[in-house]
């Protein structure tokens, strides 16, 4: 980010949007185990937990919460939406900027637990969007959000839209130096993942995807352990989990 504050003609109305898809995977052998896992993950990441996480995001990026809505779904899943405004303005300006921010600045999270009865693989997905308008940056919340979930696969998109003007009237389509989302990810996190970038910097579009480097089978088993599986079962489960992770990572069905 640029350290020198830009001198603008008016309000910085650039819209900066950061989107996460975070995946957690598990193998549960029997139907009851799969049902228990989905119940566990649904409770562990219910709307109250998501609300706490998103409140943390608001604190980190320096945003003021205007309104909050939460919802748990039957049979599973949860959603939280927070409307925010930039918190660095005076009280006099806030009363007018809140209205402008209602449909532009928000933080939201949605969960999607699902299971494949054929393979025994359960996949828990969390979608998070942090969209800000003004000087506050959603990129500050990157490391906090990644560390808030057990993340085997992380897909990240960042986009800057619109333009603002400096005091000379020159249009500014981005207000910070950037060539990759990886610039803003902590080194200890980057060491844990293999990473790929797809960046179109001239369009202010940035994409990074990450997949865990290490694979330890017991970290992915629910209701059993690797010692309780025979050699053939262990290999089959490993192959199924790796296939699931790889297909999510590349967004393709790579195996028939």
C-alpha positions in Angstrom: 0.0 0.0 0.0 1.2 3.6 -0.6 2.2 5.3 2.6 1.6 8.8 1.4 -2.1 9.7 1.5 -3.6 10.6 -1.8 -4.9 14.1 -2.2 -8.3 13.7 -3.7 -10.9 16.1 -5.0 -13.6 14.5 -3.0 -14.5 11.2 -1.4 -12.5 8.1 -2.4 -15.3 6.0 -4.0 -13.1 3.1 -5.3 -14.8 -0.2 -4.5 -12.4 -2.9 -3.4 -13.8 -6.4 -3.2 -12.1 -9.5 -1.7 -13.8 -12.9 -2.2 -12.8 -16.1 -0.4 -13.7 -19.7 -1.1 -12.4 -21.8 1.8 -12.7 -25.6 1.8 -12.3 -28.1 4.6 -12.4 -31.8 3.7 -13.2 -34.9 5.7 -13.7 -38.7 5.3 -16.4 -40.4 7.3 -16.8 -44.1 6.6 -20.4 -44.7 7.5 -23.7 -42.9 7.0 -24.0 -42.1 10.7 -20.4 -40.8 10.8 -21.1 -38.5 7.8 -24.3 -37.3 9.5 -22.4 -36.6 12.7 -19.6 -34.8 10.9 -22.1 -32.5 9.1 -23.8 -31.8 12.4 -20.5 -31.0 14.1 -19.2 -28.7 11.3 -22.6 -27.0 11.1 -22.5 -26.3 14.9 -18.8 -25.3 14.9 -19.4 -22.7 12.2 -22.9 -21.6 13.0 -24.0 -18.0 12.5 -22.8 -17.0 16.0 -19.3 -18.2 15.2 -19.4 -16.5 11.8 -20.6 -13.3 13.4 -17.6 -13.3 15.7 -15.2 -13.8 12.8 -16.7 -11.1 10.7 -16.7 -8.7 13.6 -13.0 -9.4 13.8 -12.7 -8.5 10.1 -14.4 -5.2 10.7 -12.0 -4.4 13.5 -9.0 -5.3 11.5 -9.9 -3.2 8.4 -11.1 -0.3 10.5 -14.7 -0.3 9.5 -17.8 0.7 11.5 -20.7 -1.7 11.6 -24.0 -0.2 10.6 -26.2 -3.3 10.6 -25.9 -7.0 11.0 -28.1 -9.9 9.9 -27.6 -13.6 10.8 -29.4 -16.8 9.7 -29.0 -20.5 10.5 -30.6 -22.8 8.0 -32.5 -26.1 8.3 -31.1 -28.7 7.8 -27.7 -27.0 7.8 -25.7 -24.0 6.7 -25.5 -20.4 8.0 -25.2 -16.8 6.6 -24.1 -13.5 8.1 -24.2 -10.1 6.4 -22.7 -7.0 7.9 -23.2 -3.5 6.4 -20.1 -1.3 7.2 -18.8 2.2 6.7 -15.4 3.7 6.8 -14.6 4.8 10.3 -12.0 7.4 9.6 -14.5 10.2 8.9 -16.0 12.8 11.2 -19.4 12.4 12.8 -20.7 15.1 10.5 -19.7 13.2 7.4 -20.8 9.8 8.7 -24.4 10.7 8.6 -24.3 11.2 4.9 -21.8 8.5 4.0 -23.7 5.7 5.7 -26.4 5.9 3.1 -23.9 5.8 0.3 -22.3 2.8 1.8 -25.3 0.6 2.4 -25.1 -1.2 -1.0 -21.4 -0.8 -1.5 -19.6 -1.7 1.7 -20.4 -5.0 3.4 -18.9 -8.2 4.8 -20.8 -11.5 4.4 -20.2 -15.2 4.9 -22.2 -18.3 3.8 -21.5 -21.9 4.6 -22.1 -24.9 2.4 -21.7 -28.4 4.1 -22.2 -31.3 1.7 -21.3 -35.0 1.5 -20.8 -37.7 -1.2 -22.3 -40.9 0.0 -20.4 -42.9 -2.7 -16.9 -41.9 -1.6 -17.5 -40.9 2.0 -15.9 -37.5 1.4 -17.6 -34.5 3.1 -16.7 -31.0 1.9 -17.4 -27.9 3.9 -17.2 -24.6 2.0 -17.2 -21.1 3.3 -17.7 -18.2 1.0 -16.7 -14.8 2.4 -16.9 -11.4 0.7 -15.4 -8.2 2.0 -16.3 -5.2 -0.1 -15.3 -1.7 0.9 -15.7 1.7 -0.5 -13.1 4.4 0.4 -9.7 4.1 1.9 -10.1 1.0 4.1 -8.8 -2.1 2.5 -10.2 -5.7 2.7 -6.7 -7.0 2.1 -5.8 -6.3 5.7 -8.1 -9.2 6.7 -6.5 -11.9 4.5 -4.3 -13.6 7.1 -6.9 -13.4 9.9 -9.6 -15.0 7.7 -7.3 -17.8 6.4 -6.3 -18.6 10.0 -9.9 -18.6 11.2 -10.8 -21.8 9.3 -9.2 -25.2 8.7 -8.4 -24.5 5.1 -7.2 -27.3 2.8 -8.0 -25.2 -0.4 -8.3 -21.5 -0.5 -9.4 -19.5 -3.6 -9.0 -15.8 -3.5 -10.3 -13.0 -5.8 -9.6 -9.3 -5.5 -10.9 -6.6 -7.7 -10.9 -2.8 -7.6 -13.8 -1.1 -9.4 -14.8 2.4 -10.3 -12.5 5.5 -10.1 -11.8 8.5 -8.0 -10.1 11.8 -8.8 -7.1 13.6 -7.4 -7.1 17.3 -6.8 -6.0 17.9 -10.4 -9.0 16.0 -11.8 -6.9 12.9 -12.9 -8.9 9.7 -12.6 -7.4 7.0 -10.3 -8.6 3.4 -10.9 -6.6 2.0 -8.1 -5.1 3.7 -5.0 -2.3 1.3 -4.0 0.6 -0.5 -5.7 -0.2 -4.2 -6.3 0.9 -7.1 -8.5 -0.4 -10.1 -6.6 -2.6 -11.0 -3.6 0.4 -12.9 -2.3 2.0 -9.6 -1.4 -0.4 -9.4 1.5 -0.3 -13.1 2.7 2.0 -13.8 5.7 5.1 -15.8 5.1 4.2 -18.6 7.6 0.9 -19.1 5.7 2.6 -19.1 2.3 5.0 -21.8 3.4 2.1 -24.2 4.2 0.6 -23.9 0.7 1.4 -24.5 -3.0 0.1 -21.4 -4.8 -0.8 -20.2 -8.3 -1.6 -16.6 -9.4 -3.7 -15.5 -12.3 -3.4 -11.7 -12.4 -4.7 -9.1 -14.9 -3.2 -6.1 -13.3 -4.1 -3.8 -16.2 -7.8 -4.6 -15.3 -7.2 -4.5 -11.5 -8.2 -8.2 -11.3 -6.2 -10.5 -9.1 -6.7 -14.2 -8.4 -4.7 -16.6 -6.1 -5.4 -20.2 -5.2 -3.7 -22.2 -2.6 -3.6 -25.9 -1.6 -2.0 -27.5 1.4 1.4 -29.0 0.8 1.4 -31.6 3.5 -1.1 -34.5 3.7 -1.5 -36.5 6.9 -4.4 -38.9 6.6 -5.5 -38.8 10.3 -6.2 -35.1 9.9 -9.0 -35.9 7.5 -10.7 -38.8 9.2 -13.9 -38.5 11.3 -15.1 -41.3 13.5 -12.1 -43.5 12.8 -8.3 -43.5 12.5 -5.9 -44.7 9.9 -4.9 -47.6 12.2 -8.5 -48.9 12.0 -8.3 -49.0 8.2 -6.5 -51.8 6.3 -3.9 -51.0 3.8 -6.3 -51.1 0.8 -8.8 -48.8 2.6 -6.1 -46.3 3.6 -5.0 -46.0 0.0 -8.5 -45.7 -1.3 -9.3 -42.9 1.2 -6.1 -41.1 0.4 -6.8 -41.2 -3.3 -10.4 -40.0 -2.8 -9.3 -37.1 -0.6 -6.5 -36.0 -2.9 -8.8 -36.2 -5.9 -11.4 -34.1 -4.2 -8.8 -31.4 -3.3 -7.2 -31.4 -6.7 -10.6 -31.1 -8.5 -11.6 -28.2 -6.3 -8.2 -26.5 -6.8 -8.4 -26.7 -10.6 -12.2 -26.4 -10.7 -12.3 -29.4 -13.1 -13.3 -33.0 -13.0 -9.8 -34.4 -13.7 -10.5 -38.0 -13.0 -13.2 -40.3 -14.5 
